[in-house]
Amino acid sequence: MYSLKELYRIGKGPSSSHTMGPNNAAKIFAGRHADASRFEVTLYGSLAATGKGHMTDSAILEVLEPIAPTKILWEPSHFLEYHPNGMLFKAFGPDGSLQESWTVFSIGGGALSEGPGKEYSTSGEVYSMNNLTDIINWCESNGRQIWEYVDLCEGPEIWPYLQGIWDAMQESVARGLEAEGRLPGPLNLSRKAAVYHVKALGYQPNLRSRGLVFAYALAVSEENASGGQIVTAPTCGSCGVIPAVLYHLSRGHSFSDQRILHALATAGIIGNVVKQNASISGADVGCQGEVGVACAMASAAACQLFGGSPYQIEYAAEMGLEHHLGMTCDPVCGLVQIPCIERNAFAATRALDSNIYSTFSDGRHRISFDHVVDVMKRTGKDLPSLYKETSTGGLALNYKQK
């Protein structure tokens, strides 16, 4: 598995696969063709179907247009074999000749790949174990926690990086709680985080706690929907879940930054296992790969903070993902707003419930996290494309704007 630095990325929303990924691809291609006279970029499948709502064209044009005129072609009904988020970049010289044709895929979380086994990586393989069962067994044999496995594999430089990630998460919550008004796009959706936050503070402690988690998740998700800076955790579409849980627990239980970073490391392993063995792309496996995985990561992080054993952490993560199996990705109007923002809020509270449930047990259970990851992958492959970020089915179908 790759470094957590390639899972947690700081960037601008609204979509890691439809905005950040194409933007990164354009930068790579531009670096190879600074003297091009014109560019042509074809977007395929899911990337084309919801690309306008996700500002895919803008993400590409802001990189290539300063170099040369760029034409964007849309092929929503044409799905390339490897992944639904395919792109074909072409660069042409002064005489009109084709300099290079490059096919690349945006595979989720801002990551890119040229095909099977050809993911772009700046770190290379960092972790020798690729499934959670082996990692948990290692923890048990060595008397270690999951975050200690991260420390062993990544080295001490991972902690300053995760501190930067935690800082960015906190900043996105704070900005979202202060922001008011309308979100961009034709839905004319109003921000809710500030109102939820004010209302939550007026309730007794039990309801206040739940209301604050809602507010924190809404704050980050609304920042993402408006194109603000967030952290992929593991994606932009699911970026509100982990910050909401950690922000809430850091304030409500006075956990130190060091302990929060350990929780982020544990959560990162959960996300990495899914990314390695299945997918975190809504266009590939539906929203179970985004919000479902974010819930599993947050469940593990919460359990880590409250002193859960590796077995209890694995159980919490398993529940967080299992109970999102089959969740479709059907964004209304191709925007990361309905139902995405609300789903982040509910997943954050479900993560806290998964932690509580697992800590009542000894962590032993019948269905392993690794098995659920495999089921999620197979379930995603069985979902028709209209339920995988194409906005042609589910909630997005025949939506009538008020």
C-alpha positions as CSV (number, residue, x, y, z in Angstrom):
1,M,0.0,0.0,0.0
2,Y,1.1,3.6,-0.6
3,S,1.8,6.3,1.9
4,L,-1.1,8.0,3.8
5,K,0.2,11.2,2.1
6,E,-1.5,9.8,-1.1
7,L,-4.8,9.2,0.8
8,Y,-5.1,12.5,2.7
9,R,-4.7,15.3,0.3
10,I,-5.4,19.0,0.8
11,G,-7.2,20.5,-2.2
12,K,-10.3,22.3,-3.5
13,G,-13.7,20.7,-4.0
14,P,-16.2,19.8,-5.0
15,S,-14.9,16.4,-6.2
16,S,-11.6,14.6,-5.8
17,S,-12.2,12.3,-8.8
18,H,-14.0,14.9,-11.0
19,T,-12.1,18.1,-10.0
20,M,-8.8,17.3,-8.3
21,G,-7.9,14.3,-10.4
22,P,-8.4,16.0,-13.8
23,N,-6.6,19.1,-12.5
24,N,-3.6,17.0,-11.5
25,A,-3.7,15.2,-14.8
26,A,-3.7,18.5,-16.7
27,K,-0.7,19.7,-14.7
28,I,1.2,16.5,-15.6
29,F,0.3,16.9,-19.3
30,A,1.1,20.6,-19.4
31,G,4.5,19.9,-17.9
32,R,5.3,17.8,-20.9
33,H,3.9,20.2,-23.5
34,A,4.7,23.8,-22.6
35,D,5.2,24.6,-26.3
36,A,1.9,23.1,-27.6
37,S,-0.2,25.2,-30.0
38,R,-3.5,23.6,-28.9
39,F,-4.9,20.9,-26.7
40,E,-7.9,18.6,-26.9
41,V,-9.3,16.7,-23.9
42,T,-12.0,14.1,-24.2
43,L,-13.9,13.1,-21.0
44,Y,-15.5,9.7,-20.9
45,G,-18.2,7.9,-18.9
46,S,-19.1,9.2,-15.4
47,L,-16.5,12.0,-15.8
48,A,-18.4,13.4,-18.7
49,A,-21.9,12.7,-17.3
50,T,-21.4,14.9,-14.2
51,G,-18.3,16.8,-15.2
52,K,-20.0,20.1,-15.7
53,G,-21.6,20.1,-12.3
54,H,-18.3,19.1,-10.7
55,M,-16.4,21.8,-12.7
56,T,-14.2,19.3,-14.4
57,D,-13.8,21.4,-17.5
58,S,-12.8,24.4,-15.4
59,A,-10.3,22.4,-13.5
60,I,-8.6,21.4,-16.8
61,L,-8.9,24.7,-18.6
62,E,-7.3,26.7,-15.7
63,V,-4.2,24.7,-16.3
64,L,-4.1,24.2,-20.1
65,E,-5.7,27.5,-21.4
66,P,-2.8,29.7,-20.3
67,I,-0.5,27.6,-22.5
68,A,-2.7,27.2,-25.6
69,P,-6.4,27.0,-26.7
70,T,-8.1,23.9,-25.3
71,K,-11.2,22.1,-26.5
72,I,-13.1,19.8,-24.2
73,L,-15.1,16.9,-25.7
74,W,-17.8,15.1,-23.7
75,E,-18.5,11.4,-24.2
76,P,-20.9,10.4,-21.3
77,S,-22.1,7.2,-23.0
78,H,-18.6,5.9,-23.8
79,F,-17.0,4.0,-20.9
80,L,-13.4,3.0,-21.2
81,E,-12.6,-0.5,-20.0
82,Y,-10.4,0.2,-16.9
83,H,-12.4,2.8,-15.0
84,P,-15.5,5.0,-15.6
85,N,-13.5,8.2,-15.1
86,G,-11.4,8.1,-18.3
87,M,-9.7,11.1,-20.0
88,L,-7.8,11.4,-23.3
89,F,-5.4,14.3,-23.5
90,K,-4.0,15.4,-26.9
91,A,-1.3,18.0,-27.6
92,F,-0.7,19.5,-31.1
93,G,2.3,21.3,-32.4
94,P,2.5,24.5,-34.4
95,D,2.1,22.6,-37.7
96,G,-1.0,20.9,-36.4
97,S,0.7,17.5,-35.9
98,L,-0.2,15.4,-32.9
99,Q,2.6,15.5,-30.3
100,E,1.2,13.1,-27.8
101,S,-2.0,11.3,-27.0
102,W,-2.4,10.2,-23.3
103,T,-5.1,8.2,-21.7
104,V,-5.4,8.5,-18.0
105,F,-8.0,7.7,-15.3
106,S,-9.1,9.6,-12.2
107,I,-9.6,6.7,-9.8
108,G,-10.8,8.5,-6.7
109,G,-9.3,10.7,-3.9
110,G,-7.4,12.8,-6.5
111,A,-5.3,9.8,-7.6
112,L,-4.5,9.0,-11.2
113,S,-3.7,5.8,-13.1
114,E,-2.8,4.8,-16.6
115,G,-4.4,1.3,-16.1
116,P,-4.1,-1.8,-14.0
117,G,-1.0,-1.6,-11.8
118,K,-0.1,1.8,-13.2
119,E,-1.2,4.2,-10.5
120,Y,0.8,7.4,-10.2
121,S,2.6,7.4,-6.9
122,T,5.2,9.7,-5.4
123,S,5.9,7.3,-2.5
124,G,6.0,3.8,-3.9
125,E,5.0,0.9,-1.8
126,V,5.3,1.9,1.9
127,Y,3.3,-0.9,3.6
128,S,4.1,-4.5,3.2
129,M,0.7,-5.7,4.4
130,N,-2.3,-5.0,2.3
131,N,-5.2,-6.3,4.4
132,L,-6.5,-5.4,7.8
133,T,-6.5,-9.0,9.1
134,D,-2.7,-9.3,8.7
135,I,-2.2,-5.8,10.3
136,I,-4.4,-6.7,13.3
137,N,-2.5,-10.0,13.7
138,W,0.8,-8.1,13.6
139,C,-0.5,-5.7,16.3
140,E,-1.6,-8.6,18.5
141,S,1.7,-10.5,18.1
142,N,3.8,-7.4,18.8
143,G,1.7,-5.7,21.5
144,R,1.3,-2.6,19.2
145,Q,-1.5,-0.4,18.1
146,I,-2.4,0.3,14.4
147,W,-0.9,3.8,14.5
148,E,2.4,2.2,15.6
149,Y,2.4,0.2,12.4
150,V,2.0,3.5,10.5
151,D,4.9,4.9,12.4
152,L,7.1,1.9,11.7
153,C,6.3,1.9,7.9
154,E,6.2,5.7,7.3
155,G,8.8,7.0,9.7
156,P,8.7,10.1,11.8
157,E,8.0,12.4,8.9
158,I,4.4,11.2,8.7
159,W,3.5,13.1,11.9
160,P,4.2,16.6,10.7
161,Y,2.3,15.8,7.6
162,L,-0.7,14.5,9.5
163,Q,-0.5,17.6,11.7
164,G,-1.0,19.7,8.5
165,I,-3.9,17.5,7.6
166,W,-5.5,18.0,11.0
167,D,-5.0,21.7,10.8
168,A,-6.6,21.9,7.4
169,M,-9.6,19.8,8.7
170,Q,-10.1,22.2,11.6
171,E,-9.9,25.2,9.4
172,S,-12.5,23.8,7.0
173,V,-14.9,23.3,9.9
174,A,-14.3,26.8,11.3
175,R,-14.8,28.4,7.9
176,G,-17.9,26.4,7.2
177,L,-19.5,27.3,10.5
178,E,-19.0,31.0,9.7
179,A,-20.2,30.9,6.1
180,E,-23.8,31.6,5.2
181,G,-25.8,32.0,2.0
182,R,-26.4,30.0,-1.1
183,L,-24.3,27.2,-2.5
184,P,-23.3,27.5,-6.2
185,G,-25.3,25.7,-8.8
186,P,-28.9,25.5,-10.0
187,L,-30.3,23.8,-6.9
188,N,-30.2,27.1,-5.0
189,L,-29.4,25.2,-1.8
190,S,-28.8,27.3,1.3
191,R,-26.0,26.5,3.7
192,K,-27.2,25.0,7.0
193,A,-24.1,24.5,9.2
194,A,-24.2,27.9,10.9
195,V,-27.9,27.4,11.8
196,Y,-27.4,23.9,13.0
197,H,-24.5,25.0,15.2
198,V,-26.5,27.8,16.8
199,K,-29.5,25.5,17.4
200,A,-27.3,22.7,18.8
201,L,-25.9,25.0,21.5
202,G,-29.4,25.6,22.8
203,Y,-30.1,22.0,23.6
204,Q,-29.3,19.9,26.6
205,P,-26.0,18.0,26.5
206,N,-27.2,14.8,24.9
207,L,-29.0,16.4,21.9
208,R,-26.4,19.2,21.8
209,S,-23.6,16.6,21.2
210,R,-25.5,15.1,18.2
211,G,-26.4,18.5,16.8
212,L,-22.8,19.7,16.9
213,V,-21.6,16.7,15.0
214,F,-24.2,17.4,12.3
215,A,-23.1,21.0,12.2
216,Y,-19.4,20.2,11.9
217,A,-20.0,17.7,9.0
218,L,-22.3,20.1,7.2
219,A,-19.7,22.8,7.6
220,V,-17.0,20.9,5.8
221,S,-19.3,19.4,3.2
222,E,-20.7,22.8,2.3
223,E,-17.2,24.2,2.0
224,N,-16.4,21.4,-0.4
225,A,-19.6,22.0,-2.4
226,S,-18.6,25.7,-2.8
227,G,-15.2,24.8,-4.1
228,G,-13.4,25.6,-0.8
229,Q,-10.3,23.9,0.5
230,I,-10.8,20.6,2.3
231,V,-9.0,17.3,2.9
232,T,-9.8,14.2,0.9
233,A,-10.9,11.7,3.6
234,P,-10.9,9.6,1.6
235,T,-12.6,11.8,-1.1
236,C,-14.0,15.3,-1.5
237,G,-17.6,13.9,-1.5
238,S,-17.0,12.3,1.9
239,C,-14.7,15.0,3.3
240,G,-17.1,16.0,6.2
241,V,-17.2,12.7,8.1
242,I,-13.8,12.4,9.7
243,P,-13.3,16.1,10.5
244,A,-16.8,16.2,12.2
245,V,-16.0,13.3,14.4
246,L,-12.4,14.4,15.3
247,Y,-13.4,18.0,15.8
248,H,-16.2,17.1,18.1
249,L,-14.1,14.6,20.1
250,S,-11.1,17.0,20.4
251,R,-13.4,19.7,21.8
252,G,-15.8,17.6,23.9
253,H,-13.2,15.3,25.4
254,S,-10.0,17.4,25.3
255,F,-8.0,14.9,23.3
256,S,-4.5,16.2,22.5
257,D,-3.3,16.8,19.0
258,Q,-1.0,13.9,19.3
259,R,-3.8,11.5,20.1
260,I,-5.8,13.0,17.2
261,L,-2.9,12.3,14.9
262,H,-2.7,8.7,16.1
263,A,-6.4,8.4,15.3
264,L,-5.9,9.9,11.8
265,A,-3.1,7.3,11.2
266,T,-5.4,4.5,12.2
267,A,-8.2,5.8,10.0
268,G,-5.7,6.2,7.2
269,I,-4.9,2.5,7.3
270,I,-8.6,1.7,7.0
271,G,-8.9,3.9,3.9
272,N,-5.7,2.5,2.4
273,V,-6.9,-1.1,2.7
274,V,-10.1,-0.2,0.8
275,K,-8.2,1.8,-1.8
276,Q,-5.8,-1.1,-2.3
277,N,-8.3,-3.9,-2.5
278,A,-11.5,-2.3,-3.8
279,S,-12.1,1.4,-4.6
280,I,-12.9,4.8,-3.1
281,S,-14.4,6.1,-6.3
282,G,-18.1,6.8,-6.4
283,A,-18.0,6.4,-10.2
284,D,-16.5,2.9,-9.7
285,V,-18.5,1.4,-6.8
286,G,-21.1,4.0,-5.8
287,C,-21.3,6.1,-2.6
288,Q,-20.4,3.1,-0.4
289,G,-16.9,3.7,-1.6
290,E,-16.9,7.3,-0.5
291,V,-19.3,8.0,2.5
292,G,-19.2,4.3,3.5
293,V,-15.4,4.2,3.7
294,A,-15.3,7.6,5.4
295,C,-17.6,6.2,8.0
296,A,-15.4,3.2,8.5
297,M,-12.4,5.4,8.9
298,A,-14.1,7.7,11.4
299,S,-15.4,4.7,13.3
300,A,-11.9,3.4,13.7
301,A,-10.5,6.8,14.6
302,A,-13.1,7.2,17.4
303,C,-12.5,3.7,18.7
304,Q,-8.7,4.5,18.8
305,L,-9.3,7.6,20.8
306,F,-11.4,5.9,23.4
307,G,-8.8,3.2,24.0
308,G,-10.2,0.4,21.8
309,S,-8.1,-2.7,21.1
310,P,-7.1,-3.5,17.6
311,Y,-9.9,-6.0,17.4
312,Q,-12.5,-3.5,18.6
313,I,-11.1,-0.9,16.1
314,E,-11.4,-3.4,13.3
315,Y,-15.0,-4.2,14.4
316,A,-16.0,-0.6,14.5
317,A,-14.6,-0.1,11.0
318,E,-16.4,-3.2,9.7
319,M,-19.7,-1.9,11.0
320,G,-19.1,1.6,9.6
321,L,-18.7,0.1,6.1
322,E,-21.0,-2.9,6.3
323,H,-24.1,-0.7,7.0
324,H,-23.4,1.4,3.9
325,L,-23.1,-1.6,1.5
326,G,-25.1,-0.9,-1.7
327,M,-25.3,2.8,-1.3
328,T,-25.7,4.4,-4.7
329,C,-24.0,7.6,-6.0
330,D,-26.8,9.6,-7.5
331,P,-26.0,13.3,-7.2
332,V,-28.9,15.5,-8.2
333,C,-27.9,17.8,-11.1
334,G,-24.4,16.3,-10.9
335,L,-23.6,18.5,-7.9
336,V,-21.9,17.3,-4.7
337,Q,-24.9,18.6,-2.7
338,I,-28.0,16.4,-2.6
339,P,-27.8,13.8,-1.1
340,C,-24.0,14.1,-0.5
341,I,-24.0,16.8,2.2
342,E,-26.7,15.2,4.3
343,R,-25.1,11.8,4.0
344,N,-21.8,13.1,5.5
345,A,-23.7,14.3,8.6
346,F,-25.5,11.0,9.1
347,A,-22.3,9.0,8.5
348,A,-20.5,11.0,11.2
349,T,-23.1,10.1,13.8
350,R,-23.1,6.5,12.6
351,A,-19.4,6.4,13.1
352,L,-19.8,7.4,16.7
353,D,-22.4,4.7,17.2
354,S,-20.2,2.1,15.6
355,N,-17.5,3.0,18.1
356,I,-19.9,2.6,21.1
357,Y,-21.3,-0.7,19.8
358,S,-17.8,-2.2,19.3
359,T,-16.5,-1.1,22.7
360,F,-19.4,-2.9,24.4
361,S,-18.0,-6.1,22.8
362,D,-14.6,-7.7,23.0
363,G,-14.1,-7.0,19.3
364,R,-14.6,-10.6,18.2
365,H,-17.2,-11.0,15.4
366,R,-18.0,-13.2,12.4
367,I,-17.7,-11.0,9.4
368,S,-14.2,-9.4,9.0
369,F,-13.5,-5.9,7.6
370,D,-11.6,-7.5,4.7
371,H,-14.6,-9.6,3.8
372,V,-16.8,-6.5,3.8
373,V,-14.3,-4.7,1.5
374,D,-14.5,-7.6,-0.9
375,V,-18.3,-7.6,-0.8
376,M,-18.3,-3.8,-1.4
377,K,-16.1,-4.2,-4.4
378,R,-18.3,-6.9,-5.9
379,T,-21.5,-5.0,-5.0
380,G,-20.1,-1.9,-6.8
381,K,-19.3,-3.9,-9.9
382,D,-22.9,-5.2,-9.9
383,L,-24.5,-1.7,-9.7
384,P,-25.6,-0.4,-13.0
385,S,-23.8,2.7,-14.3
386,L,-26.8,4.9,-13.7
387,Y,-26.2,4.5,-9.9
388,K,-22.5,5.4,-10.1
389,E,-22.0,9.1,-10.4
390,T,-23.7,9.6,-13.7
391,S,-26.8,11.4,-12.4
392,T,-29.1,9.2,-14.6
393,G,-30.7,7.2,-11.9
394,G,-31.8,7.1,-8.3
395,L,-32.5,10.4,-6.6
396,A,-31.2,12.3,-9.6
397,L,-33.7,10.7,-12.0
398,N,-36.5,13.1,-13.0
399,Y,-35.7,15.5,-10.2
400,K,-38.0,18.6,-10.5
401,Q,-36.4,21.8,-9.3
402,K,-38.7,23.9,-7.1
